[in-house]
Amino acid sequence: MERAPAPDGSILASRLAWVAAAAWLVAVSAGFALLWQYKTAPGQRIGAAPTRWPAGTAMARSSERATLLLFAHPRCACTRASLAELARIMARFHDRLEARVVFWLPRGAPEGWDSGDLWTSAARIPGVLVVRDVEGREASRFAAGTSGEAILYDREGRLLFAGGITPARAHEGNSFGQERIAALLTTGAADRADAPVFGCALDEGTPVRVSRTVDTTTQGETR
Amino acid sequence: MSMARKALEMTQAAAEAIVQRAEARFSANRKESLASTDRMFAGLMLAQWAFAIFIALVFSPYGWQGKTKAVHMHVWVALLLGAVISSLPVALAWLRPGETLTRHTIAVGQMLWSALLIHLSGGRIETHFHVFGSLAFLSFYRDWPVLITATVVVATDHLLRGILWPESVYGITNPEWWRFLEHAFWVVFCISVLIPSCMRGVKDMRVMAERGAELEALSENQWRNQSVLERAANDDHSDR
């Protein structure tokens, strides 16, 4: 049986649908490529973390376990992923590690600017001490420029690792940073001592390194 | 022509008529089923878009650079990329319901929604369940090639990200070369149950159409016989 020829309008509409589908595929691919680019763009490094625990810091270092500092912007949504990964690290290495989440507080910030769900989430992680870093002095001291930067020192105060612990911006999951921290804590060695950091910038401009002799007004808060 | 032959030809013609009627019923039901599933997915696409905007606004409204805030990339992505993903499936479901291109576009769109929601939720492992839920929803079409299209989208996504950004797919930074097979296995596991189910569904539809056609033919015959008898009775009555 022969098929009746389709009307011209129907053929045209069908072709248009296929062209629209091709254009749509190109558009969604471009959209995902942009998203991918955003998520995998690491934050800017502002310098190298001190190789020894700085003498002028107001933060306490554990002499029995390694100490991990996680610098965080209190309003950076991307840092939620870093805190989730920190919780996983602490669950695994709670017997070898003490952690401090250091929330950056800018000059002139109103009361309660840094309190929010990130602060609460960090305070809930067992083995984590949450501290406030007024005017980012500790961040400058430890050369942390991006929210989510983790800096690990051994119990003698030697720098072991400085970098991020998420695979991308605002994205949970295993990462090079986590693997390296795990390797350092279990075997004492890792292929590298850094990893890209993904998160919001801690300061608008080029940060000014603060002299090690300057006291900070960091306030500690236990969980 | 003998009476027997004539009777045989009449039976054959009646059987052919039933087959044609069954095919027409099946086609109409199938088209309606596909079109209604298209409409369901059009609604789902819009709901997913609204949900994506909601989670972006609630969980990541702003990006920060020091004290300066700006609308977070996730909000723009949910709004714009979400609109693009939903646009063609919704348009085709509205303009060309029940067509092959429509449901395959919807399958691609639905798997892209899985990827976008995984990104917007920050890579939470729980959001990955959207992939398997979507495969189950796509099986409502009872058209197994749609599941293959969806699987190809997942496989392509895994292949590309597995090469460029392995930790985002596999949760480890240096996956073994065969790791993609493990992920593929669970998708294949899912569709290996759904595909036979789709085929059985179509078979059931066809059986229903055949039974419906037979019943229609029977009832028509009955009506015709009854009419003949009634006419004969009427004629008999008027003769008296």
HADDOCK unambig.tbl for C-alpha pairs under 7 A between the chains (distance, minus, plus):
assign (segid A and resid 24 and name CA) (segid B and resid 88 and name CA) 6.96 0.50 0.50
assign (segid A and resid 28 and name CA) (segid B and resid 81 and name CA) 6.82 0.50 0.50
assign (segid A and resid 28 and name CA) (segid B and resid 84 and name CA) 6.64 0.50 0.50
assign (segid A and resid 28 and name CA) (segid B and resid 85 and name CA) 6.40 0.50 0.50
assign (segid A and resid 31 and name CA) (segid B and resid 81 and name CA) 5.95 0.50 0.50
assign (segid A and resid 76 and name CA) (segid B and resid 63 and name CA) 6.26 0.50 0.50
assign (segid A and resid 76 and name CA) (segid B and resid 64 and name CA) 5.97 0.50 0.50
assign (segid A and resid 77 and name CA) (segid B and resid 59 and name CA) 6.75 0.50 0.50
assign (segid A and resid 77 and name CA) (segid B and resid 60 and name CA) 5.05 0.50 0.50
assign (segid A and resid 77 and name CA) (segid B and resid 63 and name CA) 6.97 0.50 0.50
assign (segid A and resid 81 and name CA) (segid B and resid 122 and name CA) 6.56 0.50 0.50
assign (segid A and resid 106 and name CA) (segid B and resid 67 and name CA) 6.90 0.50 0.50
assign (segid A and resid 167 and name CA) (segid B and resid 167 and name CA) 6.42 0.50 0.50
assign (segid A and resid 167 and name CA) (segid B and resid 168 and name CA) 6.61 0.50 0.50
assign (segid A and resid 170 and name CA) (segid B and resid 122 and name CA) 5.12 0.50 0.50
assign (segid A and resid 171 and name CA) (segid B and resid 122 and name CA) 4.18 0.50 0.50
assign (segid A and resid 171 and name CA) (segid B and resid 123 and name CA) 4.88 0.50 0.50
assign (segid A and resid 172 and name CA) (segid B and resid 122 and name CA) 5.74 0.50 0.50
assign (segid A and resid 172 and name CA) (segid B and resid 123 and name CA) 5.02 0.50 0.50
assign (segid A and resid 172 and name CA) (segid B and resid 124 and name CA) 6.16 0.50 0.50
assign (segid A and resid 173 and name CA) (segid B and resid 123 and name CA) 6.83 0.50 0.50
assign (segid A and resid 173 and name CA) (segid B and resid 167 and name CA) 6.90 0.50 0.50
assign (segid A and resid 173 and name CA) (segid B and resid 168 and name CA) 6.52 0.50 0.50
assign (segid A and resid 173 and name CA) (segid B and resid 171 and name CA) 5.41 0.50 0.50
assign (segid A and resid 174 and name CA) (segid B and resid 167 and name CA) 6.01 0.50 0.50
assign (segid A and resid 174 and name CA) (segid B and resid 171 and name CA) 4.87 0.50 0.50
assign (segid A and resid 174 and name CA) (segid B and resid 172 and name CA) 5.37 0.50 0.50
assign (segid A and resid 174 and name CA) (segid B and resid 173 and name CA) 6.97 0.50 0.50
assign (segid A and resid 175 and name CA) (segid B and resid 167 and name CA) 6.18 0.50 0.50
assign (segid A and resid 175 and name CA) (segid B and resid 172 and name CA) 6.65 0.50 0.50
assign (segid A and resid 175 and name CA) (segid B and resid 173 and name CA) 6.01 0.50 0.50
assign (segid A and resid 176 and name CA) (segid B and resid 173 and name CA) 6.16 0.50 0.50
assign (segid A and resid 200 and name CA) (segid B and resid 63 and name CA) 6.76 0.50 0.50
assign (segid A and resid 200 and name CA) (segid B and resid 64 and name CA) 5.48 0.50 0.50
assign (segid A and resid 200 and name CA) (segid B and resid 65 and name CA) 5.69 0.50 0.50
assign (segid A and resid 201 and name CA) (segid B and resid 64 and name CA) 6.82 0.50 0.50
assign (segid A and resid 201 and name CA) (segid B and resid 65 and name CA) 4.69 0.50 0.50
assign (segid A and resid 201 and name CA) (segid B and resid 66 and name CA) 5.82 0.50 0.50
assign (segid A and resid 202 and name CA) (segid B and resid 65 and name CA) 6.20 0.50 0.50
assign (segid A and resid 202 and name CA) (segid B and resid 66 and name CA) 4.70 0.50 0.50
assign (segid A and resid 203 and name CA) (segid B and resid 65 and name CA) 5.96 0.50 0.50
assign (segid A and resid 203 and name CA) (segid B and resid 66 and name CA) 3.83 0.50 0.50
assign (segid A and resid 204 and name CA) (segid B and resid 65 and name CA) 5.44 0.50 0.50
assign (segid A and resid 204 and name CA) (segid B and resid 66 and name CA) 4.83 0.50 0.50
